[in-house]
């Protein structure tokens, strides 16, 4: 599949045809991850966190955020 790069403000964009978006379950406005590989460019959907898991994660970070930061600093050797 060949596509043409388009200027979009100060950036450059590539369009994807509707049939490909439908096959991948993507919609305009979805977030994708773009990675440069040896063979070219890899574009893949970013998987959203389960809302229940995200709430639990926020609660843990809210309660133990300072401890988690200190552990990360220790792990990096920033202590």
C-alpha angles and dihedrals in degrees: 000000000000121000132180122234113236131202112243112179107299092340138069123236137194121209124222122210119247094245091057092047090050092048090052094042092240128144135190108279096030117132117245133183116234119201131178111227134181088260098045134277127343117204117187135166118260108236113230119230117251105262092231091052091046091053091049091048092051090050092052093047091046092052100036102022096119092048091048091051091050091049090050091050090050091048091052091047093245092129 
